[in-house]
């Protein structure tokens, strides 16, 4: 309890620092940073450096200490890990520095970059991940607290998938990868189960992360076992056919589900405008 109170105080002090001067407030403990990141729904930027590393010191001068970086001070939790005495550390595998990581509060990595990064490169990277994390963190925490729950694995997969559709290209690929891994985890859990309806639902929804032709092949071989899966299949087919410029087929599938409220999020919102 004393440790939690201490970390809450650290969190408050950091917020005051952000408001007062807008400068990046570096922490030296990744464990403390995870607690704060979870409290504030933020990602963590980790800078692995050393006192003898010329490019690391150059990044301090050229990037981290620049006024341009103040815009990100309140958007992320920043950590510097001093590896001057060796690359061995309990948190990350590092073979060369500078090394930059972007992770969530559960140490799920989104980016791992080696070498000197310019101010523009870091701005582009941090801009790409400057999106709201509240729903993603909620789903992640629910799954982390109950990681044998298939429904929670699927909810997290869909949350990552939705984020990937809204994020810039730099972040979209890692987010989609996380979605695929969550679907794989759901499939793994389902091997212990005889719930064919849920197994089929996962198979259909995972097509959101596949290319049009691959998804079409999976869906055309799928015979829905219930009405929900039938509707999900039709929605996915409408989306895929439209992406393949098969408009008539897309409209045929869309007609079946135009009034159906999709679970998780409306993954055919853009297509609806074209198929009305």
N, C-alpha and C positions, 0 to 999 in steps of 0.2 A: 504493500500500500504506500509506504514511504517513497519507493522508487517511482510509482505512478504519479504521485504528487510532485515529485522532483521534475519529472518529464513534462508535466502539465505546466509547471512554472517556466521551464525552458521554452516551451511552446509559446507562452504568453510573451516572454522576453523577445523572442524572435519576431513575433508580430509587431511589437512596439518598434523594434529595429527597422522592420520593413517600412512602417509608416513614417518613421522619423527621417530616414535618409535614403531609402530605396536601394541601398547597397546589398550585395549578396552577403548573407551571414553564413559563413562556413562552419560546419560541424566537423568533429574528428571521430565521431562514433556512428557507424552505420546502424547499430542496434537502436540507439537513441533516435536516429533519423527515421527509422521504420515506424516507431511509435508516433512521432509527430506527423509523418506523412499520412498515417492511418487516421489520425484525429482530424486532419485538415483536408483529406481527400486530394492529396498531391502525389506526383511522381518524384522520384529521387534522382538527382544528378550526382554521380560519383566521379571525382577526379583523382586518379591514382598518379602520384607524382613522387619526386625525390629531390633532395637539395642539390644533388650533383647532376640533375637532368636538365641540360640546356633548353631543349624544346619545351619542357614543362614550365620553366621559368619564363620563357618567351611567351607562352600562352597566358601566364599571369599578366604580363605587361600588355600584350596585344589583344587579349580577349576578356578575361575575367574582371580586370580592373577598369575596363572601359565603361563610359557612361551608358552606352547602348545596352549593356547587360542589365541595367537597373530595371528594365521593363519585365524581367523574368524573376526578379528577386522574390516576389510574393507568389509566383506561380509554381515554384518547385522548392523542394528541400535540397540544399546543397551540402555535399560531404567531400572533404579532402582526406584521402588515405595516404599517409606518409610511408613510402616504401624504401626510404633511404638505406635501411639496414638489411634489405632483402625483399624479394617479391612474395615470399610466403606470408599469407594472411588468411584468416578464417572465413572471410566473406566472398572473395572473388579469386578466380584463377587469372593471374597476370604473368605474361611472359616478356612484355616490353612496355615501356612507358614513353610519353603520356598515354594513358588508357582511360577512356571515358565510358561509363555505363549509365544507362537510364533504366531504372527499375521501378516496380511498384512497392508498396509497403510490405509485400510478402516475398520480396526478392525475385519476382518474375521479371526476367530481363526483356526489354524491348530493343535496346541498342547496346552494342559493344564495339567501340571504335578505337583503333590503335593509331598513334602518331599525332603530330601537331595538326590542330584544326584552326583555321582562320576565324576571324570574327564573323564573317559572312556565313561560313559553314555552320558555326554554332548557332547563329541566329536562325538559320533555316531549319536546323534540327529541333531547336527548342520551340519554334513556331509550330512545327508539325505536330507536336504533342501538347499544345496548349488548348486542350479541350476539356469539357466538364467530365469529372471522374466519379461523381456521386453515385450514379447507378451502377457503374462498373465495380466500384469498391464494395457496394452493398451486395452485389451478386458474388463477388470474390469471397467476401467474408462469410456469406451463407454457405458457400461450397467448402471453404476451408474448415468450417466448423462441422460439416457433415459430408465428408468427401466420398462416402459410399452411396450418396443419394443421386440417382440418375437424373431426376427432374432438375436438380440444382446444377448438375454438370451441363445439361442442355441449356438451361437459362443463362449460364455464364457464357457458353459457346455462342448463343444468339446475341448476347450483349456485346461481346467482342466483334461479332460479325456486323452488327449495326454500326459500331464505332468505325469499323474499317470502311464503310460506305460513305462516311461523312468526313473522314480524315484526309489530310494531304497524302500524296503518293508515298512520301518517305515513311509515314507511320502506318499507312494502310496495309502494307505487306506483313509487317510484324503482327499487327492486330488480327489479320486473317489467319496467320499461322497459329496464333493462340486459340482462335476459334476452332480450327481443325484439330488441335491437340485436345481441346475439351470434348469435342465430338468423339474422338478416339477413346478418351477416358470413359465416356458414356457407353460406347460400344463394348469396352472391356468389362464394365460393370454388368452390362446386360447379358454377358455370356454365362453369368451365374444365375440368370433369371429365365423364366419361360414366358415372359411378357412379350408376345409377338407384336402386339399393337404398338407398344413403345419402341421396340426394336425397329419396326418399319418407320415410325415417325422420325427417329434419329437418322435413319438412312435417307429419308426424303429431305429433311432440313439440311443435312450435311452437303447436299447438292448446291447450296448457296455459295459454297467455297470452291466449287468445281467450274471448269470452263464449260461453255455452252454445250458443246458436243459430248463431253464426258458426262455431264449432268443428264443430258437427254437420253443417253444410253442407259443410265441407271434407272431413270424414271420410267422409261418405256418397258423395262423389264419388271417393274413393280406393280403388283396388283393389290390396291388398298384393301385393308382388312376391316376398316370402319369408315364412317362418314368424315371424321376429322382428317384422317390421312388422305382420303379422296379429295377433300378440299385443298389440303396443303399441296398435293401433287398437281392439281389444276392450277393453283396460283404460281407454283414454280414453273410449270410448263408455259403459262402465259408470259412470264418474264423471259424465259429462255428463248421461246419462239420469236419474241419481239427482238431480242438481241441478235438473232440469226436472220432477221428481216423476213420472217415468215408471218406476216401480219394477219392473214386470214386464220391461220392456226392459233395464233395468240388470242385473237378475238373470240374464237370458239371456246377456248379454255377459260378466258376471262368471264364470259357470259355465265359460266357455271358458279362463279364465286364472287361476282361483283358486289353483292350485299353481305358477303361473309367477312366477319371481323377476324383478322389473322391474329394468332397468339404471338406474344413477345413484342413484336413491332410490325408495322405495315411495310413488309419488304418489297411490295410492288407499288408503293406510293407514286413513284415516278412513272411507272408503266400505266397506272390508272388514267393519268392525264392524256395519254396517247390512245387509250383503248376505249374511252367513254363513247 
